[in-house]
Amino acid sequence: MLTTHTADLPMQSFDWGTLQWLANGGLGAAQTVGVCQLFAGKANPLHYHPNCEEILYVQQGMGKHLLDQEWIPVRAGSVVRIPVGMKHKLVNDGPDTMITFIAFSSADRQTVFLE
């Protein structure tokens, strides 16, 4: 599939926010791209990706990102590169929903949750 529209793609809901996959192997792509909404005061679970690098771009909001043992502040315009296997967790400590675009170097992104 060469074109899609977000209105036609499913959205996954969690207590911390939402994920919507815009491109992945199931949609015929060689990489994975998605949009994550992280609700105010929430965090996604600590996890890592054993088979791919992740690039995260903060479009809206502010918070902090745990990369292994180090907390990095993020805000609109921040770009974070997360190497294969690096444990990470995103926290929204701002007043509004954080919106991030996430891209993975694999069509079949694998995730190992640690909490």
PyRosetta script that sets phi, psi and omega in degrees:
from pyrosetta import init, pose_from_sequence

init()
pose = pose_from_sequence("MLTTHTADLPMQSFDWGTLQWLANGGLGAAQTVGVCQLFAGKANPLHYHPNCEEILYVQQGMGKHLLDQEWIPVRAGSVVRIPVGMKHKLVNDGPDTMITFIAFSSADRQTVFLE")
pose.set_psi(1, 123.0)
pose.set_omega(1, -176.9)
pose.set_phi(2, -90.6)
pose.set_psi(2, -25.2)
pose.set_omega(2, 177.9)
pose.set_phi(3, -135.2)
pose.set_psi(3, 147.1)
pose.set_omega(3, 174.7)
pose.set_phi(4, -142.5)
pose.set_psi(4, 171.8)
pose.set_omega(4, 174.8)
pose.set_phi(5, -134.1)
pose.set_psi(5, 139.7)
pose.set_omega(5, -176.2)
pose.set_phi(6, -56.0)
pose.set_psi(6, -31.2)
pose.set_omega(6, 179.7)
pose.set_phi(7, -64.5)
pose.set_psi(7, -21.1)
pose.set_omega(7, -178.0)
pose.set_phi(8, -96.9)
pose.set_psi(8, -1.7)
pose.set_omega(8, -175.5)
pose.set_phi(9, -108.1)
pose.set_psi(9, 141.4)
pose.set_omega(9, -178.3)
pose.set_phi(10, -69.2)
pose.set_psi(10, 155.1)
pose.set_omega(10, 176.7)
pose.set_phi(11, -119.7)
pose.set_psi(11, 131.8)
pose.set_omega(11, 175.4)
pose.set_phi(12, -92.7)
pose.set_psi(12, 134.4)
pose.set_omega(12, -179.3)
pose.set_phi(13, -113.9)
pose.set_psi(13, 138.8)
pose.set_omega(13, 178.5)
pose.set_phi(14, -133.4)
pose.set_psi(14, 168.2)
pose.set_omega(14, 177.8)
pose.set_phi(15, -65.7)
pose.set_psi(15, -21.7)
pose.set_omega(15, -178.3)
pose.set_phi(16, -94.7)
pose.set_psi(16, -16.3)
pose.set_omega(16, -178.4)
pose.set_phi(17, 162.0)
pose.set_psi(17, -152.2)
pose.set_omega(17, -178.0)
pose.set_phi(18, -135.4)
pose.set_psi(18, 156.6)
pose.set_omega(18, 171.8)
pose.set_phi(19, -130.5)
pose.set_psi(19, 135.2)
pose.set_omega(19, 173.6)
pose.set_phi(20, -131.3)
pose.set_psi(20, 120.7)
pose.set_omega(20, -178.7)
pose.set_phi(21, -87.8)
pose.set_psi(21, 122.1)
pose.set_omega(21, -178.2)
pose.set_phi(22, -94.1)
pose.set_psi(22, -27.4)
pose.set_omega(22, 179.3)
pose.set_phi(23, -154.7)
pose.set_psi(23, 139.2)
pose.set_omega(23, 174.5)
pose.set_phi(24, -170.1)
pose.set_psi(24, -177.2)
pose.set_omega(24, -178.6)
pose.set_phi(25, -58.7)
pose.set_psi(25, -35.8)
pose.set_omega(25, 178.2)
pose.set_phi(26, -65.3)
pose.set_psi(26, -21.1)
pose.set_omega(26, 178.1)
pose.set_phi(27, -104.5)
pose.set_psi(27, 11.4)
pose.set_omega(27, 175.2)
pose.set_phi(28, 87.7)
pose.set_psi(28, 9.9)
pose.set_omega(28, -178.3)
pose.set_phi(29, -94.7)
pose.set_psi(29, 160.9)
pose.set_omega(29, 178.1)
pose.set_phi(30, -96.6)
pose.set_psi(30, 4.8)
pose.set_omega(30, 177.1)
pose.set_phi(31, -145.1)
pose.set_psi(31, 174.8)
pose.set_omega(31, 178.7)
pose.set_phi(32, -118.8)
pose.set_psi(32, 133.2)
pose.set_omega(32, 178.0)
pose.set_phi(33, -135.7)
pose.set_psi(33, 138.3)
pose.set_omega(33, 179.9)
pose.set_phi(34, -152.5)
pose.set_psi(34, 174.8)
pose.set_omega(34, 175.5)
pose.set_phi(35, -120.0)
pose.set_psi(35, 131.5)
pose.set_omega(35, 178.1)
pose.set_phi(36, -117.4)
pose.set_psi(36, 131.3)
pose.set_omega(36, 170.0)
pose.set_phi(37, -108.7)
pose.set_psi(37, 125.7)
pose.set_omega(37, 179.9)
pose.set_phi(38, -115.2)
pose.set_psi(38, 115.2)
pose.set_omega(38, -175.1)
pose.set_phi(39, -65.5)
pose.set_psi(39, 152.2)
pose.set_omega(39, 179.7)
pose.set_phi(40, -55.9)
pose.set_psi(40, 133.5)
pose.set_omega(40, 178.4)
pose.set_phi(41, 77.3)
pose.set_psi(41, 6.8)
pose.set_omega(41, -177.2)
pose.set_phi(42, -112.2)
pose.set_psi(42, 166.9)
pose.set_omega(42, 177.4)
pose.set_phi(43, -141.7)
pose.set_psi(43, 148.8)
pose.set_omega(43, 171.3)
pose.set_phi(44, -83.0)
pose.set_psi(44, 160.5)
pose.set_omega(44, -177.9)
pose.set_phi(45, -68.6)
pose.set_psi(45, 150.0)
pose.set_omega(45, 173.9)
pose.set_phi(46, -59.6)
pose.set_psi(46, 132.3)
pose.set_omega(46, -176.3)
pose.set_phi(47, -159.7)
pose.set_psi(47, 175.3)
pose.set_omega(47, 172.0)
pose.set_phi(48, -149.7)
pose.set_psi(48, 165.4)
pose.set_omega(48, -179.9)
pose.set_phi(49, -117.3)
pose.set_psi(49, 109.8)
pose.set_omega(49, -175.0)
pose.set_phi(50, -75.2)
pose.set_psi(50, -12.7)
pose.set_omega(50, -172.8)
pose.set_phi(51, -123.6)
pose.set_psi(51, 6.4)
pose.set_omega(51, -177.4)
pose.set_phi(52, -160.5)
pose.set_psi(52, 154.7)
pose.set_omega(52, 171.6)
pose.set_phi(53, -83.8)
pose.set_psi(53, 151.6)
pose.set_omega(53, 177.1)
pose.set_phi(54, -122.3)
pose.set_psi(54, 139.0)
pose.set_omega(54, 170.4)
pose.set_phi(55, -117.0)
pose.set_psi(55, 127.8)
pose.set_omega(55, -178.8)
pose.set_phi(56, -119.6)
pose.set_psi(56, 129.0)
pose.set_omega(56, 177.8)
pose.set_phi(57, -118.8)
pose.set_psi(57, 123.4)
pose.set_omega(57, 178.9)
pose.set_phi(58, -86.5)
pose.set_psi(58, 113.2)
pose.set_omega(58, 178.3)
pose.set_phi(59, -86.0)
pose.set_psi(59, -38.5)
pose.set_omega(59, -175.1)
pose.set_phi(60, -146.3)
pose.set_psi(60, 139.9)
pose.set_omega(60, 174.0)
pose.set_phi(61, 105.0)
pose.set_psi(61, -174.8)
pose.set_omega(61, -178.7)
pose.set_phi(62, -153.3)
pose.set_psi(62, 153.6)
pose.set_omega(62, 179.6)
pose.set_phi(63, 177.1)
pose.set_psi(63, -146.9)
pose.set_omega(63, 179.2)
pose.set_phi(64, -144.9)
pose.set_psi(64, 150.8)
pose.set_omega(64, -178.1)
pose.set_phi(65, -123.5)
pose.set_psi(65, 124.4)
pose.set_omega(65, 176.0)
pose.set_phi(66, -85.8)
pose.set_psi(66, 121.3)
pose.set_omega(66, 177.1)
pose.set_phi(67, -118.6)
pose.set_psi(67, 104.8)
pose.set_omega(67, -170.3)
pose.set_phi(68, 56.5)
pose.set_psi(68, -104.0)
pose.set_omega(68, -176.6)
pose.set_phi(69, -107.6)
pose.set_psi(69, 0.0)
pose.set_omega(69, -172.0)
pose.set_phi(70, -113.6)
pose.set_psi(70, 129.9)
pose.set_omega(70, 174.9)
pose.set_phi(71, -87.7)
pose.set_psi(71, 129.2)
pose.set_omega(71, -179.8)
pose.set_phi(72, -117.4)
pose.set_psi(72, 125.3)
pose.set_omega(72, 175.9)
pose.set_phi(73, -69.4)
pose.set_psi(73, 141.8)
pose.set_omega(73, 177.2)
pose.set_phi(74, -132.2)
pose.set_psi(74, 151.7)
pose.set_omega(74, 178.1)
pose.set_phi(75, -153.3)
pose.set_psi(75, 175.0)
pose.set_omega(75, 179.1)
pose.set_phi(76, -51.1)
pose.set_psi(76, 128.7)
pose.set_omega(76, -178.0)
pose.set_phi(77, 98.1)
pose.set_psi(77, -12.5)
pose.set_omega(77, 178.3)
pose.set_phi(78, -70.3)
pose.set_psi(78, 141.4)
pose.set_omega(78, 173.8)
pose.set_phi(79, -122.7)
pose.set_psi(79, 127.8)
pose.set_omega(79, -178.7)
pose.set_phi(80, -120.9)
pose.set_psi(80, 127.5)
pose.set_omega(80, 174.2)
pose.set_phi(81, -103.1)
pose.set_psi(81, 125.5)
pose.set_omega(81, -177.5)
pose.set_phi(82, -115.3)
pose.set_psi(82, 108.5)
pose.set_omega(82, -178.0)
pose.set_phi(83, -64.2)
pose.set_psi(83, 160.7)
pose.set_omega(83, 176.1)
pose.set_phi(84, -52.0)
pose.set_psi(84, 130.5)
pose.set_omega(84, 174.4)
pose.set_phi(85, 82.4)
pose.set_psi(85, -3.6)
pose.set_omega(85, -179.3)
pose.set_phi(86, -78.1)
pose.set_psi(86, 127.4)
pose.set_omega(86, 176.4)
pose.set_phi(87, -69.9)
pose.set_psi(87, 136.0)
pose.set_omega(87, -179.5)
pose.set_phi(88, -153.2)
pose.set_psi(88, 161.7)
pose.set_omega(88, -177.4)
pose.set_phi(89, -158.9)
pose.set_psi(89, 134.7)
pose.set_omega(89, 179.4)
pose.set_phi(90, -107.5)
pose.set_psi(90, 133.5)
pose.set_omega(90, -179.9)
pose.set_phi(91, -121.5)
pose.set_psi(91, 130.5)
pose.set_omega(91, 174.4)
pose.set_phi(92, -97.0)
pose.set_psi(92, 104.5)
pose.set_omega(92, 177.5)
pose.set_phi(93, -107.2)
pose.set_psi(93, 18.5)
pose.set_omega(93, 175.4)
pose.set_phi(94, -95.6)
pose.set_psi(94, 175.9)
pose.set_omega(94, -176.7)
pose.set_phi(95, -82.3)
pose.set_psi(95, -12.2)
pose.set_omega(95, -174.9)
pose.set_phi(96, -120.8)
pose.set_psi(96, 165.6)
pose.set_omega(96, 174.5)
pose.set_phi(97, -61.3)
pose.set_psi(97, 133.1)
pose.set_omega(97, 175.2)
pose.set_phi(98, -89.8)
pose.set_psi(98, 135.3)
pose.set_omega(98, 176.8)
pose.set_phi(99, -117.7)
pose.set_psi(99, 125.3)
pose.set_omega(99, 178.6)
pose.set_phi(100, -127.9)
pose.set_psi(100, 148.0)
pose.set_omega(100, 169.7)
pose.set_phi(101, -100.9)
pose.set_psi(101, 133.4)
pose.set_omega(101, -177.8)
pose.set_phi(102, -125.5)
pose.set_psi(102, 137.2)
pose.set_omega(102, -180.0)
pose.set_phi(103, -131.8)
pose.set_psi(103, 140.0)
pose.set_omega(103, -178.2)
pose.set_phi(104, -125.5)
pose.set_psi(104, 146.9)
pose.set_omega(104, -176.0)
pose.set_phi(105, -83.1)
pose.set_psi(105, 19.8)
pose.set_omega(105, 178.6)
pose.set_phi(106, -140.2)
pose.set_psi(106, 145.2)
pose.set_omega(106, 175.0)
pose.set_phi(107, -73.1)
pose.set_psi(107, -19.4)
pose.set_omega(107, -179.4)
pose.set_phi(108, -121.5)
pose.set_psi(108, 72.9)
pose.set_omega(108, -179.6)
pose.set_phi(109, -61.7)
pose.set_psi(109, 126.3)
pose.set_omega(109, 177.2)
pose.set_phi(110, -107.5)
pose.set_psi(110, 142.2)
pose.set_omega(110, -178.1)
pose.set_phi(111, -131.6)
pose.set_psi(111, 134.9)
pose.set_omega(111, 174.8)
pose.set_phi(112, -115.4)
pose.set_psi(112, 116.1)
pose.set_omega(112, 179.7)
pose.set_phi(113, -87.4)
pose.set_psi(113, 137.4)
pose.set_omega(113, -177.3)
pose.set_phi(114, -109.2)
pose.set_psi(114, -2.9)
pose.set_omega(114, 175.9)
pose.set_phi(115, -148.9)
pose.dump_pdb("model.pdb")
